[in-house]
Structures are given as structure tokens and as C-alpha cells.
């Protein structure tokens, strides 16, 4: 199946499995940031503490909403921390 045929479709199970493979050490630099994950959950394609700046960075990279999944990684001093 060609890459463009999957545009707009995300395998949620695959995303979660891959995202959960990242370690504390790998995620710690992004604490307190809004992040844009690759649609397969294997990597963070962009991040910023200010979500408006993150959107600008994503546009500058030529990415559309079908190319990433947005999330927020709370810092250690924030409620519901994952770190």
C-alpha cells in the first residue's frame, strides 16, 4: 500500500505501542512541552512549550494535521505527570 493511501488514517494501537517504548530519558527533554508525534508513535517530529509556536514550526516543516499527533508532556512539577 502506498504511503499516500494511508493519509489521514492512524493505527491507534500501533501508535500507543510505539509511543510507550520511549524511555524516561528519551522523553525528559520534552517535559512541559507540546509535542507532535509521528503518526506511528516512534518519534517526536517537533516540540515547543508554546503550542502556537509549535504549529508555526509544523507549518514551516510542510506538515499538515494528517502528518502528526499532538500531545502534551507534563513536567515533573505538573499534575498527571508521565515522567
N, C-alpha and C positions, 0 to 999 in steps of 0.2 A: 504494500500500500504506500503510495507516495505521501511525503510529508504534508503537502497542501491538502490532502484529503482529510487529515485529522484536524485542520484548523478549527478552533472553537470548541473542540472536544477534549476533555481532560479525563484520564483514567484516575479517579479519586483514590482508589485503593493503591495503585502504583505510586501516586504522589505521596501518600501518607507513609507507605513502607520506606520509600527512598528518603523522605524528609527526616524520618525517625532514625536513620542511620548516622546522621550528623552528630558528632560528639559535642560535649560542653565546650571543649577547647575550640572547636570549629565555629560554634555559634556565639561565643563570648564577645568577639569584636563587634557584633551587631546588636548587643543588648541596648534597649532603649531606642531602637531604630525601626522604621517601617521598612519592610523588605519586599522585593519582588523575586519570587522563586521561579525557576524554570518550571514548565508545565509538568515535567516528570518528577519534580521534587529533589533533583540531585544537586542543585547548586542555587546560590543566590546570584541573580543577574545584576541587581542594583539595590542600593540601600541609602537611606538618609534619615536623620532624626525628624526632619520636616517633610511631611507627606507631599506638600506642594512641590518641593524641590525634587523629590523622588519622581513624581510624574513628569517633571521637566526633563530629568535625566533619561527616563524611559523614552520619551518622545525624541530626544536627541540621538538615542541609540537606534531609532527607527522601529521601536517595538510598539505593538498595539495591545489592547486588552486581551487578545487571544494568545499572546505570547508569554504571559506570566500569570502568577497567582500572588495577590497581595496578602501580606500578613504583618503583624507587629510582634516584635520580640521584646517583652518587658525586661527591664533591668532588674538586678538583684534586689533593689530597694522598692520595687513596684509590686503591687498585688498581682497574684496569679502568675508569678514568675515561672518560666520554664527552664531557667538556668540555675 
